[in-house]
Every structure is written in C-alpha cells, then in structure tokens.
Amino acid sequence: MITCQPNSLLAAIHDRMPLIIDVPDYDAWLAGDLPPLDLLRPFPAERMMAYEVSTKINKAGYDQPDILDPAPETDEGPAAPQLPL
C-alpha cells in the first residue's frame, strides 16, 4: 500500500494512491527488468487532475467508457470543480 503524501492531489480524496506507471517506465514494467518495488514512487501531483465522476463508478457491473466523463450538474448546482491542487 502506498500512502498519499500530504501535498499530493489524492490526499484530499483518499489516504491511499494507486500505482501510476510513468511512460518512461512502461518498457521496464512490461519486460520485468526492474523489481516492482523500484517503480513505487509518487506520481507528480502537477501532472494529475481530479474531477467528480458519476456514481455509476460504484456499480461493479457497469463497464462503459462514459464512466470517466465528468459528473453532470445537478439541482444542487454544478459538479465539483476540476482540481489540480
């Protein structure tokens, strides 16, 4: 488990962060050239963005590309703003 750093983008959302393999590391990951622990490093927050998505994300059987679309506005007002933090 990787715990989010206090200043990371995801820290405001959750205390754990998924592993994000950076493009320069793709070949090493796929070839198994490095021990996996060598790839465990925080992904730079300035290269990420966060936005609210539909609650359809909670349905295990839902497997459509629109799951990644920003959540629509509701009667309560606009969806959460996009954050780069």
Biotite code that builds the C-alpha atoms (Angstrom):
import biotite.structure as struc

atoms = struc.array([
    struc.Atom([0.000, 0.000, 0.000], chain_id="A", res_id=1, res_name="MET", atom_name="CA", element="C"),
    struc.Atom([1.261, 3.451, -0.898], chain_id="A", res_id=2, res_name="ILE", atom_name="CA", element="C"),
    struc.Atom([0.098, 6.167, 1.458], chain_id="A", res_id=3, res_name="THR", atom_name="CA", element="C"),
    struc.Atom([-0.546, 9.572, -0.087], chain_id="A", res_id=4, res_name="CYS", atom_name="CA", element="C"),
    struc.Atom([1.841, 12.344, 0.726], chain_id="A", res_id=5, res_name="GLN", atom_name="CA", element="C"),
    struc.Atom([0.142, 15.273, 2.492], chain_id="A", res_id=6, res_name="PRO", atom_name="CA", element="C"),
    struc.Atom([0.623, 17.579, -0.513], chain_id="A", res_id=7, res_name="ASN", atom_name="CA", element="C"),
    struc.Atom([-0.455, 15.080, -3.173], chain_id="A", res_id=8, res_name="SER", atom_name="CA", element="C"),
    struc.Atom([-3.537, 15.585, -5.304], chain_id="A", res_id=9, res_name="LEU", atom_name="CA", element="C"),
    struc.Atom([-5.251, 12.497, -3.907], chain_id="A", res_id=10, res_name="LEU", atom_name="CA", element="C"),
    struc.Atom([-4.637, 13.222, -0.226], chain_id="A", res_id=11, res_name="ALA", atom_name="CA", element="C"),
    struc.Atom([-7.825, 15.313, -0.090], chain_id="A", res_id=12, res_name="ALA", atom_name="CA", element="C"),
    struc.Atom([-9.803, 12.373, -1.520], chain_id="A", res_id=13, res_name="ILE", atom_name="CA", element="C"),
    struc.Atom([-8.269, 9.244, -0.006], chain_id="A", res_id=14, res_name="HIS", atom_name="CA", element="C"),
    struc.Atom([-5.272, 8.193, 2.092], chain_id="A", res_id=15, res_name="ASP", atom_name="CA", element="C"),
    struc.Atom([-4.010, 5.674, -0.472], chain_id="A", res_id=16, res_name="ARG", atom_name="CA", element="C"),
    struc.Atom([-2.810, 6.207, -4.011], chain_id="A", res_id=17, res_name="MET", atom_name="CA", element="C"),
    struc.Atom([-2.832, 3.677, -6.843], chain_id="A", res_id=18, res_name="PRO", atom_name="CA", element="C"),
    struc.Atom([0.434, 2.984, -8.579], chain_id="A", res_id=19, res_name="LEU", atom_name="CA", element="C"),
    struc.Atom([0.762, 5.028, -11.752], chain_id="A", res_id=20, res_name="ILE", atom_name="CA", element="C"),
    struc.Atom([3.481, 3.784, -14.080], chain_id="A", res_id=21, res_name="ILE", atom_name="CA", element="C"),
    struc.Atom([5.090, 6.723, -15.879], chain_id="A", res_id=22, res_name="ASP", atom_name="CA", element="C"),
    struc.Atom([5.608, 6.465, -19.642], chain_id="A", res_id=23, res_name="VAL", atom_name="CA", element="C"),
    struc.Atom([9.421, 6.126, -19.427], chain_id="A", res_id=24, res_name="PRO", atom_name="CA", element="C"),
    struc.Atom([8.913, 3.100, -17.141], chain_id="A", res_id=25, res_name="ASP", atom_name="CA", element="C"),
    struc.Atom([6.435, 1.219, -19.385], chain_id="A", res_id=26, res_name="TYR", atom_name="CA", element="C"),
    struc.Atom([9.035, -0.984, -21.067], chain_id="A", res_id=27, res_name="ASP", atom_name="CA", element="C"),
    struc.Atom([10.789, -1.855, -17.802], chain_id="A", res_id=28, res_name="ALA", atom_name="CA", element="C"),
    struc.Atom([7.441, -2.730, -16.190], chain_id="A", res_id=29, res_name="TRP", atom_name="CA", element="C"),
    struc.Atom([6.309, -4.901, -19.090], chain_id="A", res_id=30, res_name="LEU", atom_name="CA", element="C"),
    struc.Atom([9.672, -6.616, -19.525], chain_id="A", res_id=31, res_name="ALA", atom_name="CA", element="C"),
    struc.Atom([10.109, -7.219, -15.802], chain_id="A", res_id=32, res_name="GLY", atom_name="CA", element="C"),
    struc.Atom([13.584, -5.640, -15.975], chain_id="A", res_id=33, res_name="ASP", atom_name="CA", element="C"),
    struc.Atom([13.221, -3.952, -12.590], chain_id="A", res_id=34, res_name="LEU", atom_name="CA", element="C"),
    struc.Atom([11.997, -5.278, -9.276], chain_id="A", res_id=35, res_name="PRO", atom_name="CA", element="C"),
    struc.Atom([8.450, -3.894, -8.890], chain_id="A", res_id=36, res_name="PRO", atom_name="CA", element="C"),
    struc.Atom([9.437, -2.007, -5.743], chain_id="A", res_id=37, res_name="LEU", atom_name="CA", element="C"),
    struc.Atom([11.794, 0.122, -7.851], chain_id="A", res_id=38, res_name="ASP", atom_name="CA", element="C"),
    struc.Atom([8.747, 1.545, -9.630], chain_id="A", res_id=39, res_name="LEU", atom_name="CA", element="C"),
    struc.Atom([6.928, 2.506, -6.401], chain_id="A", res_id=40, res_name="LEU", atom_name="CA", element="C"),
    struc.Atom([7.289, 6.245, -6.282], chain_id="A", res_id=41, res_name="ARG", atom_name="CA", element="C"),
    struc.Atom([4.694, 9.015, -6.083], chain_id="A", res_id=42, res_name="PRO", atom_name="CA", element="C"),
    struc.Atom([3.418, 10.299, -9.402], chain_id="A", res_id=43, res_name="PHE", atom_name="CA", element="C"),
    struc.Atom([3.809, 14.102, -9.565], chain_id="A", res_id=44, res_name="PRO", atom_name="CA", element="C"),
    struc.Atom([0.603, 15.859, -8.500], chain_id="A", res_id=45, res_name="ALA", atom_name="CA", element="C"),
    struc.Atom([1.166, 18.630, -11.043], chain_id="A", res_id=46, res_name="GLU", atom_name="CA", element="C"),
    struc.Atom([0.717, 16.039, -13.808], chain_id="A", res_id=47, res_name="ARG", atom_name="CA", element="C"),
    struc.Atom([-2.653, 14.826, -12.474], chain_id="A", res_id=48, res_name="MET", atom_name="CA", element="C"),
    struc.Atom([-6.113, 16.307, -12.274], chain_id="A", res_id=49, res_name="MET", atom_name="CA", element="C"),
    struc.Atom([-9.176, 15.323, -10.295], chain_id="A", res_id=50, res_name="ALA", atom_name="CA", element="C"),
    struc.Atom([-12.844, 15.744, -11.065], chain_id="A", res_id=51, res_name="TYR", atom_name="CA", element="C"),
    struc.Atom([-16.098, 14.265, -9.823], chain_id="A", res_id=52, res_name="GLU", atom_name="CA", element="C"),
    struc.Atom([-17.495, 11.343, -11.840], chain_id="A", res_id=53, res_name="VAL", atom_name="CA", element="C"),
    struc.Atom([-20.901, 9.690, -11.882], chain_id="A", res_id=54, res_name="SER", atom_name="CA", element="C"),
    struc.Atom([-21.946, 7.397, -9.044], chain_id="A", res_id=55, res_name="THR", atom_name="CA", element="C"),
    struc.Atom([-22.126, 4.709, -11.759], chain_id="A", res_id=56, res_name="LYS", atom_name="CA", element="C"),
    struc.Atom([-18.492, 4.109, -10.759], chain_id="A", res_id=57, res_name="ILE", atom_name="CA", element="C"),
    struc.Atom([-19.861, 2.263, -7.704], chain_id="A", res_id=58, res_name="ASN", atom_name="CA", element="C"),
    struc.Atom([-21.681, -0.352, -9.803], chain_id="A", res_id=59, res_name="LYS", atom_name="CA", element="C"),
    struc.Atom([-19.342, -3.311, -10.327], chain_id="A", res_id=60, res_name="ALA", atom_name="CA", element="C"),
    struc.Atom([-21.142, -4.433, -13.491], chain_id="A", res_id=61, res_name="GLY", atom_name="CA", element="C"),
    struc.Atom([-21.045, -1.049, -15.216], chain_id="A", res_id=62, res_name="TYR", atom_name="CA", element="C"),
    struc.Atom([-18.294, -1.155, -17.850], chain_id="A", res_id=63, res_name="ASP", atom_name="CA", element="C"),
    struc.Atom([-18.766, 1.709, -20.281], chain_id="A", res_id=64, res_name="GLN", atom_name="CA", element="C"),
    struc.Atom([-16.299, 4.412, -21.376], chain_id="A", res_id=65, res_name="PRO", atom_name="CA", element="C"),
    struc.Atom([-18.555, 7.214, -20.100], chain_id="A", res_id=66, res_name="ASP", atom_name="CA", element="C"),
    struc.Atom([-17.608, 6.196, -16.558], chain_id="A", res_id=67, res_name="ILE", atom_name="CA", element="C"),
    struc.Atom([-14.671, 8.601, -16.955], chain_id="A", res_id=68, res_name="LEU", atom_name="CA", element="C"),
    struc.Atom([-16.819, 11.570, -18.021], chain_id="A", res_id=69, res_name="ASP", atom_name="CA", element="C"),
    struc.Atom([-17.148, 14.419, -15.529], chain_id="A", res_id=70, res_name="PRO", atom_name="CA", element="C"),
    struc.Atom([-20.348, 14.227, -13.459], chain_id="A", res_id=71, res_name="ALA", atom_name="CA", element="C"),
    struc.Atom([-23.174, 16.387, -14.820], chain_id="A", res_id=72, res_name="PRO", atom_name="CA", element="C"),
    struc.Atom([-24.551, 19.380, -12.986], chain_id="A", res_id=73, res_name="GLU", atom_name="CA", element="C"),
    struc.Atom([-27.387, 18.628, -10.581], chain_id="A", res_id=74, res_name="THR", atom_name="CA", element="C"),
    struc.Atom([-30.199, 20.621, -8.997], chain_id="A", res_id=75, res_name="ASP", atom_name="CA", element="C"),
    struc.Atom([-27.804, 21.305, -6.131], chain_id="A", res_id=76, res_name="GLU", atom_name="CA", element="C"),
    struc.Atom([-25.524, 23.204, -8.528], chain_id="A", res_id=77, res_name="GLY", atom_name="CA", element="C"),
    struc.Atom([-22.514, 22.348, -10.651], chain_id="A", res_id=78, res_name="PRO", atom_name="CA", element="C"),
    struc.Atom([-20.482, 19.219, -10.136], chain_id="A", res_id=79, res_name="ALA", atom_name="CA", element="C"),
    struc.Atom([-17.334, 19.510, -8.085], chain_id="A", res_id=80, res_name="ALA", atom_name="CA", element="C"),
    struc.Atom([-14.752, 21.661, -9.837], chain_id="A", res_id=81, res_name="PRO", atom_name="CA", element="C"),
    struc.Atom([-11.748, 20.146, -11.506], chain_id="A", res_id=82, res_name="GLN", atom_name="CA", element="C"),
    struc.Atom([-8.869, 20.373, -9.131], chain_id="A", res_id=83, res_name="LEU", atom_name="CA", element="C"),
    struc.Atom([-5.326, 20.496, -9.821], chain_id="A", res_id=84, res_name="PRO", atom_name="CA", element="C"),
    struc.Atom([-4.267, 21.134, -6.242], chain_id="A", res_id=85, res_name="LEU", atom_name="CA", element="C"),
])
